[in-house]
Amino acid sequence: MNGHGNVRSVAAVQSVLACGGTVGGVRLLSPHGCERVFDEQFGGTDRVRDYPVRWDIGYQLENRTCSWGG
């Protein structure tokens, strides 16, 4: 897990989810694929921060938002 990008490239990648899977008139993810981001894969306590966390397929979840650190 390592990625590099600038603000523009990260915004372009994340716009796929923000726009329901279609960006620039091109469908990249189905609506169902976008919803899978919110399917919890892990829930528990972060052992370093001693804080409750929930993760899905690559994002940390909180209510209906998804994010990652970095």
Buried (B, 14 or more C-beta within 10 A) or exposed (E): EEEEEEEEEEEEEEEBBEEBBBBEEEEBBEEEBBEEBBEEEEEEEEEEEEEEBBBBEEBBBEEEEBEEEE
